[in-house]
Amino acid sequence: MSFAPRRLALAFIASLAASGAALATPSLCDAGPPTYNGQPAKVWEGDFDGDGKPDRLWVLPPGTVSAPVADRASDPWSGFRRRFEPGLLTIVIAHGRYCDLIQKPRFFATPLWEEDDKPLKLLLRSDPAIKDWPRISRRWKGDGVLLGTEAGPDVLMYWNGRRWWVAQGTEAP
């Protein structure tokens, strides 16, 4: 066996080992919504990715996940994906077997988001309030999520077909 095929074989074996390790690490989607004091977490249902199938959304308070997870977190404000941080508030959006985790330390680290009743509302594609977001309503694919802010105007989080994105309340008329 020459040098190049050996290197290819070793790379293949390493990728199999890495994929096996990733599959052994649990996903937050597999675990489902957590329970607090024996009560299930509040779950919102909508078609967030626009595929016609119901999706679920729930909020994980900081520190509720202690084991490592295979998922990566998205920051819709910047567009970056990074390692999941268990010490941060996380919005979990489950699309069947797949999960999206939303984390933004500066946005969710406010007193408003520390309360038990999270300032989160759904904006369905069929809702007449969609007209309040005329610049971006053509770009988003499924139901939107309105995130409350300390300043008052909501932030709209939506799936644009490739990734999660946000529109600030100043983009509404």
Wavefront OBJ file of the C-alpha trace (Angstrom):
o trace
v 0.000 0.000 0.000
v 1.492 3.319 -1.005
v 1.616 6.392 1.217
v -1.460 8.196 -0.256
v -3.945 5.283 0.112
v -2.720 4.702 3.691
v -3.345 8.332 4.536
v -6.805 8.105 2.963
v -7.610 4.938 4.923
v -6.461 6.525 8.199
v -8.527 9.634 7.483
v -11.585 7.462 6.807
v -11.119 5.516 10.059
v -10.645 8.762 11.999
v -13.825 10.216 10.499
v -15.778 7.089 11.464
v -14.473 7.319 15.017
v -15.332 11.020 15.187
v -18.846 10.455 13.836
v -19.389 7.668 16.348
v -18.322 9.989 19.165
v -20.686 12.681 17.907
v -23.567 10.209 17.733
v -22.905 9.070 21.290
v -23.189 12.644 22.568
v -26.862 13.468 23.159
v -28.737 16.200 21.354
v -31.035 18.612 23.154
v -33.681 17.665 20.605
v -33.576 14.030 21.696
v -34.099 15.033 25.323
v -37.142 17.196 24.536
v -38.485 19.994 26.726
v -37.274 19.830 30.339
v -39.410 19.695 33.467
v -39.104 22.138 36.366
v -40.395 21.171 39.796
v -42.350 18.341 38.167
v -44.001 20.676 35.622
v -43.139 20.484 31.911
v -41.591 23.561 30.313
v -43.860 25.725 28.177
v -43.711 24.671 24.524
v -44.779 26.792 21.564
v -45.773 25.095 18.315
v -45.556 26.525 14.830
v -44.066 25.913 11.414
v -40.858 27.874 11.990
v -38.938 26.597 8.955
v -41.849 26.760 6.498
v -41.796 23.079 5.521
v -45.467 22.521 6.389
v -44.677 20.294 9.391
v -45.200 21.380 13.009
v -42.088 22.390 14.936
v -41.673 22.931 18.671
v -39.915 25.710 20.541
v -38.976 25.898 24.226
v -36.634 27.916 26.423
v -33.800 26.396 28.447
v -32.765 28.590 31.383
v -29.018 28.950 32.032
v -27.384 25.998 33.736
v -30.140 23.428 33.062
v -27.860 21.320 30.850
v -24.859 19.818 32.589
v -23.794 17.109 30.115
v -22.043 17.974 26.854
v -24.320 18.114 23.825
v -23.582 17.532 20.159
v -25.477 20.636 19.039
v -23.978 23.970 18.045
v -25.650 27.271 18.872
v -26.613 29.988 16.406
v -26.470 33.717 16.976
v -29.056 35.204 14.565
v -27.827 38.733 15.277
v -24.364 38.051 13.864
v -25.004 34.944 11.765
v -22.281 32.925 13.493
v -22.514 29.387 14.870
v -20.423 28.362 17.848
v -20.072 25.770 20.559
v -23.148 25.440 22.786
v -22.632 27.209 26.138
v -24.656 25.477 28.920
v -24.492 28.568 31.163
v -26.523 30.709 28.732
v -30.272 30.971 28.166
v -31.114 28.981 25.047
v -34.099 28.904 22.729
v -34.475 25.372 21.347
v -36.352 24.909 18.068
v -37.021 21.265 17.214
v -37.843 20.273 13.619
v -38.493 16.566 13.928
v -35.102 14.979 14.643
v -33.147 18.191 14.082
v -32.616 21.021 16.527
v -31.598 24.647 16.296
v -30.205 26.311 19.403
v -30.342 30.089 19.665
v -28.009 31.872 22.077
v -27.117 35.546 22.401
v -25.563 36.400 25.770
v -26.051 40.171 25.614
v -29.681 39.980 24.468
v -30.933 37.299 26.850
v -28.947 38.509 29.903
v -31.538 41.117 30.894
v -34.005 41.139 33.811
v -36.908 40.716 31.377
v -35.544 37.330 30.247
v -34.778 36.207 33.815
v -38.492 36.148 34.725
v -40.409 32.860 34.676
v -42.824 34.070 31.976
v -40.547 34.661 28.977
v -41.397 37.590 26.650
v -41.834 35.389 23.615
v -44.762 35.316 21.172
v -45.359 33.597 17.871
v -46.104 35.556 14.729
v -47.851 33.143 12.390
v -47.600 33.683 8.635
v -51.405 33.920 8.573
v -51.513 36.643 11.277
v -52.606 40.093 10.032
v -49.822 41.607 12.207
v -47.363 40.415 9.548
v -48.079 43.691 7.761
v -46.166 45.438 10.555
v -42.979 43.945 9.120
v -43.282 44.817 5.385
v -39.578 44.965 4.536
v -38.819 41.461 5.631
v -42.123 39.577 5.400
v -41.228 38.367 1.887
v -37.885 36.967 3.115
v -38.973 34.741 5.939
v -40.139 31.216 5.260
v -42.200 30.056 8.245
v -43.776 31.412 11.392
v -41.789 34.093 13.196
v -40.907 34.474 16.861
v -41.289 37.867 18.539
v -38.715 38.362 21.296
v -39.489 41.030 23.883
v -36.933 43.688 24.770
v -36.425 46.006 27.730
v -36.810 49.003 25.415
v -40.274 47.964 24.232
v -40.191 47.146 20.506
v -40.012 43.452 19.813
v -37.320 41.747 17.788
v -38.570 39.355 15.108
v -36.585 36.147 14.749
v -37.289 34.198 11.575
v -35.913 31.471 9.296
v -34.852 32.889 5.925
v -34.428 29.510 4.227
v -30.753 29.118 5.162
v -30.395 30.314 8.745
v -32.053 32.170 11.617
v -32.087 35.937 11.312
v -33.486 38.851 13.298
v -35.204 42.090 12.380
v -35.156 44.858 14.946
v -38.323 46.693 15.931
v -36.951 49.756 14.118
v -37.407 47.878 10.841
v -41.166 47.831 11.439
v -43.027 50.989 10.352
l 1 2 3 4 5 6 7 8 9 10 11 12 13 14 15 16 17 18 19 20 21 22 23 24 25 26 27 28 29 30 31 32 33 34 35 36 37 38 39 40 41 42 43 44 45 46 47 48 49 50 51 52 53 54 55 56 57 58 59 60 61 62 63 64 65 66 67 68 69 70 71 72 73 74 75 76 77 78 79 80 81 82 83 84 85 86 87 88 89 90 91 92 93 94 95 96 97 98 99 100 101 102 103 104 105 106 107 108 109 110 111 112 113 114 115 116 117 118 119 120 121 122 123 124 125 126 127 128 129 130 131 132 133 134 135 136 137 138 139 140 141 142 143 144 145 146 147 148 149 150 151 152 153 154 155 156 157 158 159 160 161 162 163 164 165 166 167 168 169 170 171 172 173
